[in-house]
Amino acid sequence: MSQPESAPPAAADVVIVGGGIVGSATAYFLTCDPAMAGRVVVVERDPTYSRASTPRSAGSIRQQFSTPENIRMSQFGMAFLRDLDRHLGVDGDPVDVGFRENGYLFLATAGGVGVLEANHAVQTACNAAVELLDPAGLAARFPWLSTEGIAAGSFGTANEGWFDPHTLLMAFRRKARAQGAVYVADEVVAVERHGGRVTGVGLASGGRIACGTMVCAAGPNAGRVAALAGADLPVAHRKRFVYVFDCKDRFPAMPLVICPDGVWVRPEGAGYVCGTSPPEDADPDCEDLELDYAMFEEVVWPTIAERIPAFEAIKLTNAWAGHYDFNTVDHNGIIGPHPEVANLIFANGFSGHGLQQAPATGRAVSELILQGRFTTLDLSRFAYTRFAEGRLVRELNVV
Ligand SMILES: Cc1cc2nc3c(=O)[nH]c(=O)nc-3n(C[C@H](O)[C@H](O)[C@H](O)COP(=O)(O)OP(=O)(O)OC[C@H]3O[C@@H](n4cnc5c(N)ncnc54)[C@H](O)[C@@H]3O)c2cc1C
């Protein structure tokens, strides 16, 4: 049973706007730290999370990124997942997110091999367990896969897979509350600033919470929340679809396969899930959750049926839409303070990999608040200031 939400207090040391996986992981890490003596308040406008990114995610975690920081963040996420009972258990209740360690398989045509190899070098330098396979190696390991037109594949042999995102979110919330974080069901509609500081947030209910620090963890809505504070944040909604299907052929050990055109497919329970990202010029900022079945019929299904011939005969059984918290500039997280408003901290723009990065992000934000700097993983390249300074960090492996 979920606990009732609390009435807004008059003041908090830290107000976190948004109680999704990023806001809740931040609340958890802050309240874990003995240095945190003050009050942590999470303001979440929809405690059912009916439209939030987190429960609509595909729930996957990988080490196969092109940016070392992303690899290391997911490695921490993986270590955290392996020890959930210790981190997030409350009253001895186990936390089972149903992790399946089947790996990711990125496939490339001849034109994509260079990128695959360059990414492989970055990944192995970070001690990621990844293997490059030629077509013969792919056929031997994955006999259900057609290697027609494929020049190479990159397979994550450990520390990659998928899990239930909603269970993880609820576990973070429950533990953060058990450690003293207060969750308020309300919407932040105003941010008060005096000079270079945020002094409080205004709520849709009419209340106000004075704060020492504000964390923007509003997912796809982060651009709007930042604007309330007078800050320009390049984060917008980008709609993505997950299609669920049945097939009489079962490949239980199948990894999450990413075809050269970006279409992905993986097992889910007794069936499969799949999806793709549209081309950038057909990817508007929109907030609706309307489904696009034509994308399945015309793009996703033909691609997976060509790659895995057993998928020529499948039955679509379900589908859902959700929104990426999309960083429209370089598709990477934005983690750190506003340069002119030092007590406004961003944790946004994860562009399709925010679930797996939530533990590392929550830890990083709590370090910034409590220690004034990153003390474990240096994420300073993801600073908000990189846009103005022209130091973009472009992630190539956005799925
Ligand atoms: C289809 C799909 C597949 C995905 N697959 C993966 C994947 O496989 N692996 C992965 O790592 N990531 C994946 N992602 C991305 C991942 O889900 C997100 O990056 C992550 O959930 C972002 O978490 P968040 O807490 O920032 O956002 P959210 O979960 O959206 O939470 C933000 C919260 O802020 C609240 N909020 C917003 N504005 C206000 C306000 N003004 N006042 C109060 N509350 C407010 C919202 O109600 C919301 O609950 C996927 C996303 C989608 C849509």
The ligand as an ORCA input file, in Angstrom:
! r2SCAN-3c Opt
* xyz 0 1
  C       9.031      4.551    -24.235
  C      10.212      4.861    -23.360
  C      11.221      3.921    -23.231
  C      12.315      4.198    -22.401
  N      13.257      3.228    -22.220
  C      14.275      3.435    -21.361
  C      15.196      2.394    -21.087
  O      15.067      1.287    -21.603
  N      16.198      2.643    -20.216
  C      16.361      3.869    -19.619
  O      17.314      4.047    -18.875
  N      15.488      4.873    -19.844
  C      14.443      4.681    -20.695
  N      13.557      5.674    -20.937
  C      13.808      7.016    -20.372
  C      13.431      7.075    -18.924
  O      12.133      6.572    -18.750
  C      13.508      8.523    -18.455
  O      14.756      9.097    -18.821
  C      13.378      8.607    -16.940
  O      12.254      7.897    -16.502
  C      13.272     10.061    -16.515
  O      12.946     10.088    -15.150
  P      12.466     11.432    -14.493
  O      12.249     11.146    -13.052
  O      13.395     12.526    -14.873
  O      11.104     11.767    -15.261
  P       9.611     11.308    -14.928
  O       9.512      9.872    -14.657
  O       8.762     11.866    -16.041
  O       9.292     12.064    -13.606
  C       9.168     13.473    -13.579
  C       8.034     13.790    -12.653
  O       7.956     15.198    -12.518
  C       6.600     15.529    -12.308
  N       6.454     16.957    -12.609
  C       6.678     17.584    -13.781
  N       6.455     18.905    -13.663
  C       6.100     19.121    -12.370
  C       5.745     20.276    -11.634
  N       5.715     21.490    -12.207
  N       5.416     20.135    -10.333
  C       5.442     18.908     -9.732
  N       5.760     17.778    -10.390
  C       6.095     17.883    -11.688
  C       5.850     14.626    -13.258
  O       4.501     14.445    -12.861
  C       6.662     13.347    -13.178
  O       6.117     12.392    -12.313
  C      12.428      5.443    -21.723
  C      11.399      6.380    -21.857
  C      10.301      6.093    -22.652
  C       9.198      7.110    -22.758
*
